[in-house]
Each structure stands twice: as C-alpha cells, then as structure tokens.
Amino acid sequence: MANFLFILSKDDNEALTRCCQFAKIAHSKDHHVDMFFIDDGVMWANKDRDFTMTTTTGDCPDDYLPYLVENEIKVGICTPCAQNRNVDEAKFFPNMALDGGPHLIDMAAEAKVVNF
C-alpha cells in the first residue's frame, strides 16, 4: 500500500472538508496516512470550532474528522504557525500534536503529497 501525506494550509471549510475526506478514503483503503496543518490551516486544530458548516456539495468536516480522530491518524500542527497565531495546544484533538518542518520533509520524502 502507499503512503499519503495530506497538507492543509488554508483556514477554509471546503479545503478542510476535502483534506479530511480524502485522508479518510485513503486510510479506509488500507493506505498509510499522515496529515500536517501549516499556515492558516493550523486554525482547524481547535476542537471548539464549528465542524458542521456544510460545503457546496453538502458535506462538512464533521462527516470525516471523527473517523480520523478515532483511528488516530496523526496530524502534525506546524509549531511556529500555531504559536504565531496563538493556537492553544490544549484545544487540539487527541490525534494532533505540534510538529516541525524537518519532520514534514521526512514524511514528504516517503509519501504521495496532496495539498489543500
């Protein structure tokens, strides 16, 4: 099976929905999946946000994100991106942790990378 790395860089509901949707699909097809949130994408690490806002296709992040949390899909949250946006690590989902560029590059070297 393949390794996939899904990178979210936008504070955008549709981008998060697609990122989570395709991560769920890849994992459910027995591929290895990692995720990494950078830039404004780190804003979605806050579990207190509204994940029920629907996209133009009628789905929402909450249709996919619980699966990723339950299956402990690792989500790296860019440390300087989060710190400079005052994103509180205490509000992260349990499968999310602060992480850095060196690890992102190591994961990307071994995976098919999909950016949102």
Secondary structure, DSSP 8 states (H G I E B T S, - for coil): --EEEEEE----HHHHHHHHHHHHHHHHTT-EEEEEE-GGGGGGG-TTS------TTS--GGGTHHHHHHTT--EEEEHHHHHHTT--GGGS-TTEEEE-HHHHHHHHHTSEEEE-
